[in-house]
Amino acid sequence: MAGFVGVLVSDPWLQSQFTQVELRSLKAKYIYIKREHGHVRVSDLPPAMAKVKSIKDAVTKEEISSILEESYPDTGQEIEFEQFLRECLNVQAKAAEKLGGAKNSSSFLKASTTTLLHTINESEKASYVAHINAYLRDDSYLKTYLPIDPASNEIFNIVKDGVLLCKLINIAVPGTIDERAINTKRILNPWERNENHTLCLNSAKAIGCTVVNIGTQDLVEGRPHLVLGLISQIIKIQLLADLNLKKMPQLVELVDDSKDIEELLNLPPEKMLLKWMNFHLQKAGYKKPVTNFSSDLKDGEAYAHLLNVLSPEHCSLDTLDAKDPTERAKLVLDHAEKMDCKRYLTPTDIVEGSTNLNLAFVAQIFHQRNGLSISSKKMSFAEMMPEEVQASREERAFRMWINSLGITTFVNCVFEDLKNGWVLLEVLDKVSPGSVNWKHASKPPIKMPFRKVENCNQVVRIGKQLKLSLVNVAGNDIVQGNKKLMLAYLWQLMRFDIMQLLKNLRFHSQGKEITDSDILNWANRKVKSSGRTSQIESFKDKSLSNGIFFLELLSSVEPRVVNWNLVTKGATDDEKKLNATYVISVARKLGCSVFLLPEDIMEVNPKMTLVFTASLMCWSLQQASEDSETSEISTDDSSSLKAPSDGEDSSSVAADSFSNLNLDDAASDTSQVENISSIAEEMVEVSPTKD
């Protein structure tokens, strides 16, 4: 049995400056240099450092060389890995000074594209812990550990087995994880613990969390800023889950004209919450619009008016007589407590303008008493709008996939956020590095309509270069929000991405393109080689609906991952759903980043089943690649590498199974060699352990 160990550094402080994702990337660069030259010298470092995302945009190779020479006048001096890490921090600090001193200084984490919070105060930690205590206190497994003391750091120990985070995801979006797939023994071995964290991270991505910069080892270590950053995202998703017109048609009352309903459909949850708050504040006669969850709420006046209009029996405008903002905030919370809303923040949090806690507080007020009409003509109009279930599911899958790529822009609604072309250009730059001419791209906010058309024209032009089917498609079609066209484009782009990854992994393809038939044949051969008889004719094969073929495929690539005692015959719809939910959770637990829903399997959506199978194929080929590459590298660097066992970790695939293999944005042949080193390095972190 194998346990995930990670890249370990002897100096705890130095280790704390990097996430496992960063350490793996930097270790791969270091090993690549050593393989090429037989050693790593100071003079070898500038080209490698120039590819590090937090450095490359700030300093040139020549400037990096000058910085290194300050510490090492002899550029021929050999460098150990930990020295390399220290010099990366040194160069990054100098780069930050160049950009504007302490104002722009940041850790490697802050330089990444993640949206996680990296400094969370004690008040926020206490609020998240209180939320966990409230929602998970009755869980049969966790009740032994709950309630957690909000004033302590016990939360960071409890999350180390992965169970609590998996359960919290299911509270946020029920049914995301089949809890039968969670390892819940009281004492877990390293492999089982890593499986839980892999399942957690892949499931978090599938509900919309940004986990670009978190590895399973970071969760095993219980790193506070990463753990709380992930928890805050999960809780936010839970609190804002119902803030949309489909789940709560009453929200249609927020607009005056029926023409605005479609705009309301595409409004991000945070903006919907602000729109709801301002709707009631206008009714209360409050003149200042609230545009954020921070500075606009510091004086407590908006809260006083909001609670008064929603619950006049509990809150009067006498609250405004308090001159001290802290005293006024305390009165607001006293009134809110009578509505069962005092859970997330303190008077100090209001006065200091804590964005996260204010958002959570307003969301809870909304859930307790939204003040909207139960029935109205406009509400009935909203209910008559076409559901477009299939398009909605596909939009969700593509949205989660885009957000998992680690692009700068976070997508709340595909149909709205992609209209200006910028997000699509960011995605294209990820799946086909170097394809975008950024000099001819306009970054939001874009006021001139023709600039949006220019962006989208480039999107179409690059798509044709990638051989996507875009007959009679123009950039203006995207600007106009043609849903059918946008979904078709994204489907082809997702397919292109996974096919390119397969092509890179499948070295014996000799440069040939991977086809749908190749994936189908691989799946059938895998299942047959495991001694089972199931076969499918295509990704439209109705036999896929019971989930059994996929479970057999999962079992063939990793025999221990499926518990056949939990599998049903798939004879009824309920049994099919149980199997489909289990299939998705097992795949995520294995290390595949997948975005389909159980309904996609049950209804045999050929697009989603193709991408799902391709993800499994990627994982399987990744293991073969890691085996061979690690063996090759071991002969050159046996002192620093450990050979993998059959149950190796797959968190690197989970972190980016659809993204390009490049560690950064280089696209040269030498960078591809470095990529293979990176794949091998993922396995360096797995050392054999016994159950």
Secondary structure as the mmCIF struct_conf table of DSSP 4:
data_model
#
loop_
_struct_conf.conf_type_id
_struct_conf.id
_struct_conf.beg_label_comp_id
_struct_conf.beg_label_asym_id
_struct_conf.beg_label_seq_id
_struct_conf.end_label_comp_id
_struct_conf.end_label_asym_id
_struct_conf.end_label_seq_id
STRN STRN1 ALA A 2 PHE A 4
BEND BEND1 SER A 10 ASP A 11
HELX_RH_AL_P HELX_RH_AL_P1 PRO A 12 SER A 16
TURN_TY1_P TURN_TY1_P1 GLN A 17 GLN A 17
BEND BEND2 PHE A 18 PHE A 18
HELX_RH_AL_P HELX_RH_AL_P2 GLN A 20 HIS A 37
BEND BEND3 GLY A 38 HIS A 39
STRN STRN2 ARG A 41 ARG A 41
HELX_RH_3T_P HELX_RH_3T_P1 VAL A 42 ASP A 44
HELX_RH_AL_P HELX_RH_AL_P3 LEU A 45 MET A 49
TURN_TY1_P TURN_TY1_P2 ALA A 50 LYS A 51
BEND BEND4 VAL A 52 VAL A 52
HELX_RH_AL_P HELX_RH_AL_P4 LYS A 53 LYS A 56
TURN_TY1_P TURN_TY1_P3 ASP A 57 ALA A 58
HELX_RH_AL_P HELX_RH_AL_P5 LYS A 61 SER A 71
BEND BEND5 PRO A 73 PRO A 73
TURN_TY1_P TURN_TY1_P4 THR A 75 GLY A 76
STRN STRN3 GLU A 78 GLU A 78
HELX_RH_AL_P HELX_RH_AL_P6 PHE A 81 GLY A 100
HELX_RH_3T_P HELX_RH_3T_P2 GLY A 101 LYS A 103
TURN_TY1_P TURN_TY1_P5 ASN A 104 ASN A 104
HELX_RH_AL_P HELX_RH_AL_P7 PHE A 108 ALA A 111
BEND BEND6 SER A 112 THR A 113
BEND BEND7 HIS A 118 HIS A 118
HELX_RH_AL_P HELX_RH_AL_P8 GLU A 122 LEU A 136
TURN_TY1_P TURN_TY1_P6 ARG A 137 ASP A 138
TURN_TY1_P TURN_TY1_P7 SER A 140 TYR A 141
HELX_RH_3T_P HELX_RH_3T_P3 LEU A 142 THR A 144
TURN_TY1_P TURN_TY1_P8 TYR A 145 TYR A 145
BEND BEND8 PRO A 147 PRO A 147
TURN_TY1_P TURN_TY1_P9 PRO A 150 ALA A 151
BEND BEND9 SER A 152 ASN A 153
TURN_TY1_P TURN_TY1_P10 GLU A 154 GLU A 154
HELX_RH_AL_P HELX_RH_AL_P9 ILE A 155 ILE A 158
HELX_RH_3T_P HELX_RH_3T_P4 VAL A 159 ASP A 161
BEND BEND10 GLY A 162 GLY A 162
HELX_RH_AL_P HELX_RH_AL_P10 VAL A 163 ALA A 172
BEND BEND11 VAL A 173 VAL A 173
TURN_TY1_P TURN_TY1_P11 PRO A 174 GLY A 175
BEND BEND12 THR A 176 ILE A 177
HELX_RH_3T_P HELX_RH_3T_P5 GLU A 179 ALA A 181
BEND BEND13 ILE A 182 ILE A 182
BEND BEND14 ARG A 186 ILE A 187
HELX_RH_AL_P HELX_RH_AL_P11 PRO A 190 ALA A 206
TURN_TY1_P TURN_TY1_P12 ILE A 207 GLY A 208
TURN_TY1_P TURN_TY1_P13 VAL A 212 ASN A 213
HELX_RH_AL_P HELX_RH_AL_P12 THR A 216 VAL A 220
TURN_TY1_P TURN_TY1_P14 GLU A 221 GLY A 222
HELX_RH_AL_P HELX_RH_AL_P13 PRO A 224 LEU A 239
TURN_TY1_P TURN_TY1_P15 LEU A 240 ASP A 242
BEND BEND15 ASN A 244 ASN A 244
TURN_TY1_P TURN_TY1_P16 LEU A 245 LYS A 247
HELX_RH_3T_P HELX_RH_3T_P6 PRO A 249 LEU A 254
BEND BEND16 ASP A 256 ASP A 257
HELX_RH_3T_P HELX_RH_3T_P7 SER A 258 ASP A 260
HELX_RH_AL_P HELX_RH_AL_P14 ILE A 261 LEU A 265
TURN_TY1_P TURN_TY1_P17 ASN A 266 ASN A 266
HELX_RH_AL_P HELX_RH_AL_P15 PRO A 269 LYS A 283
TURN_TY1_P TURN_TY1_P18 ALA A 284 GLY A 285
BEND BEND17 LYS A 288 LYS A 288
HELX_LH_PP_P HELX_LH_PP_P1 PRO A 289 VAL A 290
BEND BEND18 PHE A 293 SER A 294
HELX_RH_3T_P HELX_RH_3T_P8 SER A 295 LEU A 297
TURN_TY1_P TURN_TY1_P19 LYS A 298 ASP A 299
BEND BEND19 GLY A 300 GLY A 300
HELX_RH_AL_P HELX_RH_AL_P16 GLU A 301 LEU A 310
TURN_TY1_P TURN_TY1_P20 PRO A 312 HIS A 314
HELX_RH_3T_P HELX_RH_3T_P9 LEU A 317 ASP A 321
BEND BEND20 ASP A 324 ASP A 324
HELX_RH_AL_P HELX_RH_AL_P17 PRO A 325 GLU A 337
TURN_TY1_P TURN_TY1_P21 LYS A 338 ASP A 340
TURN_TY1_P TURN_TY1_P22 LYS A 342 ARG A 343
BEND BEND21 TYR A 344 TYR A 344
HELX_RH_AL_P HELX_RH_AL_P18 PRO A 347 GLU A 352
TURN_TY1_P TURN_TY1_P23 GLY A 353 GLY A 353
HELX_RH_AL_P HELX_RH_AL_P19 THR A 355 GLN A 368
BEND BEND22 ILE A 374 ILE A 374
HELX_RH_AL_P HELX_RH_AL_P20 LYS A 377 GLU A 383
TURN_TY1_P TURN_TY1_P24 MET A 384 MET A 384
BEND BEND23 MET A 385 MET A 385
HELX_RH_AL_P HELX_RH_AL_P21 VAL A 389 SER A 404
TURN_TY1_P TURN_TY1_P25 LEU A 405 GLY A 406
BEND BEND24 THR A 408 THR A 409
HELX_LH_PP_P HELX_LH_PP_P2 PHE A 410 VAL A 411
BEND BEND25 ASN A 412 ASN A 412
HELX_RH_AL_P HELX_RH_AL_P22 VAL A 414 ASP A 417
TURN_TY1_P TURN_TY1_P26 LEU A 418 ASN A 420
BEND BEND26 GLY A 421 GLY A 421
HELX_RH_AL_P HELX_RH_AL_P23 TRP A 422 VAL A 431
BEND BEND27 SER A 432 SER A 432
TURN_TY1_P TURN_TY1_P27 PRO A 433 GLY A 434
HELX_RH_3T_P HELX_RH_3T_P10 TRP A 438 HIS A 440
HELX_LH_PP_P HELX_LH_PP_P3 LYS A 443 LYS A 443
BEND BEND28 PRO A 444 PRO A 445
BEND BEND29 MET A 448 MET A 448
HELX_RH_AL_P HELX_RH_AL_P24 PRO A 449 GLN A 465
TURN_TY1_P TURN_TY1_P28 LEU A 466 LYS A 467
TURN_TY1_P TURN_TY1_P29 VAL A 471 ASN A 472
HELX_RH_AL_P HELX_RH_AL_P25 GLY A 475 VAL A 479
TURN_TY1_P TURN_TY1_P30 GLN A 480 GLY A 481
HELX_RH_AL_P HELX_RH_AL_P26 LYS A 483 LEU A 505
HELX_RH_3T_P HELX_RH_3T_P11 PHE A 507 SER A 509
TURN_TY1_P TURN_TY1_P31 GLN A 510 GLY A 511
HELX_LH_PP_P HELX_LH_PP_P4 LYS A 512 ILE A 514
HELX_RH_AL_P HELX_RH_AL_P27 ASP A 516 SER A 529
TURN_TY1_P TURN_TY1_P32 SER A 530 GLY A 531
BEND BEND30 GLU A 537 SER A 538
TURN_TY1_P TURN_TY1_P33 PHE A 539 LYS A 540
HELX_RH_3T_P HELX_RH_3T_P12 LYS A 542 ASN A 546
BEND BEND31 GLY A 547 GLY A 547
HELX_RH_AL_P HELX_RH_AL_P28 ILE A 548 VAL A 557
BEND BEND32 GLU A 558 GLU A 558
HELX_RH_3T_P HELX_RH_3T_P13 PRO A 559 VAL A 561
HELX_RH_3T_P HELX_RH_3T_P14 TRP A 564 LEU A 566
BEND BEND33 THR A 572 THR A 572
HELX_RH_AL_P HELX_RH_AL_P29 ASP A 573 LEU A 590
TURN_TY1_P TURN_TY1_P34 GLY A 591 GLY A 591
HELX_RH_AL_P HELX_RH_AL_P30 PRO A 598 MET A 602
TURN_TY1_P TURN_TY1_P35 GLU A 603 VAL A 604
HELX_RH_AL_P HELX_RH_AL_P31 PRO A 606 ASP A 636
TURN_TY1_P TURN_TY1_P36 SER A 638 SER A 640
TURN_TY1_P TURN_TY1_P37 ASP A 646 GLY A 647
HELX_RH_AL_P HELX_RH_AL_P32 SER A 651 ASP A 656
TURN_TY1_P TURN_TY1_P38 SER A 657 PHE A 658
BEND BEND34 SER A 659 SER A 659
BEND BEND35 LEU A 661 LEU A 661
BEND BEND36 LEU A 663 ASP A 665
BEND BEND37 SER A 668 SER A 668
HELX_RH_AL_P HELX_RH_AL_P33 ASP A 669 VAL A 684
TURN_TY1_P TURN_TY1_P39 GLU A 685 GLU A 685
STRN STRN4 VAL A 686 PRO A 688
#
